[in-house]
Amino acid sequence: MYLKRKQMSAGRLGLIGFLTLAVILYVGSRKMETHAQNQAPQHVRVSAITDWSHHNMIYSRPSSAEQSLELQSEPRYQLQLQKRNSTAQQNAQ
């Protein structure tokens, strides 16, 4: 009878230890975050459609305000400006 009580208390102690370890591991895994998860995104990805004509048409900086206004309506010029600005921002960081 004394042996049965000893086995029951050892079983209970083992179960309590196991459950305690499981809770500690669970709580520990919930608190872990990687370094990348703590950082806010530094850039926003913007998709742009390009085709072969975008590579053949390279615009220089407008020399006058009138030329600048004309180029504002050109979608390929707008895409070129976006690409130039994005690479300049990436190089600055």
C-alpha positions in Angstrom: 0.0 0.0 0.0 2.8 2.4 0.8 4.4 1.5 -2.6 1.2 2.4 -4.4 1.0 5.8 -2.7 4.7 6.4 -3.6 4.0 5.5 -7.3 0.9 7.7 -7.4 2.7 10.7 -5.9 5.6 10.1 -8.3 3.2 10.0 -11.2 1.5 13.2 -10.1 4.8 14.9 -9.6 5.9 13.8 -13.1 2.6 15.1 -14.6 2.9 18.4 -12.8 6.5 18.8 -14.0 5.5 17.9 -17.5 2.6 20.4 -17.6 4.8 23.1 -16.0 7.5 22.6 -18.7 4.8 22.6 -21.4 3.4 26.0 -20.2 6.9 27.5 -19.9 7.8 26.4 -23.5 4.4 27.7 -24.8 4.8 31.1 -23.1 8.4 31.4 -24.2 7.6 30.7 -27.8 4.8 33.3 -27.8 7.2 36.0 -26.7 9.9 35.3 -29.2 10.1 37.7 -32.2 12.7 37.9 -34.8 14.6 41.1 -35.5 12.8 41.5 -38.9 9.4 41.4 -37.2 10.3 44.4 -35.0 11.2 46.6 -37.9 8.7 48.6 -39.9 8.8 48.3 -43.6 11.2 50.8 -45.1 9.8 51.0 -48.5 6.5 50.4 -50.3 6.6 48.4 -53.5 4.9 50.1 -56.4 4.3 48.0 -59.5 4.7 49.6 -62.9 4.1 48.1 -66.4 7.0 48.4 -68.8 7.6 47.1 -72.3 10.3 47.4 -74.9 9.4 51.0 -75.8 10.2 52.2 -72.3 13.8 51.1 -72.8 14.2 52.9 -76.1 12.8 56.2 -75.0 15.0 58.0 -72.5 14.0 61.5 -71.6 16.5 64.2 -70.5 15.6 66.8 -68.0 13.3 69.5 -69.5 15.1 72.7 -70.3 12.1 75.0 -70.0 8.8 75.2 -68.1 6.9 74.7 -71.4 8.7 71.5 -72.2 8.1 70.3 -68.6 4.4 70.8 -69.0 4.4 68.9 -72.3 6.2 66.0 -70.7 3.7 65.8 -67.7 1.2 64.2 -70.1 3.6 61.5 -71.3 3.2 58.3 -69.2 6.6 56.9 -70.2 8.2 60.1 -68.8 6.3 59.7 -65.5 7.4 56.1 -65.2 11.0 57.1 -65.9 10.8 59.8 -63.1 9.4 57.2 -60.7 12.3 54.8 -61.5 14.9 57.5 -61.1 13.4 58.7 -57.8 13.2 55.2 -56.4 16.8 54.4 -57.2 18.0 57.7 -55.8 16.1 57.0 -52.5 17.5 53.5 -52.3 21.1 54.8 -52.8 20.5 57.5 -50.1 19.6 54.9 -47.5 
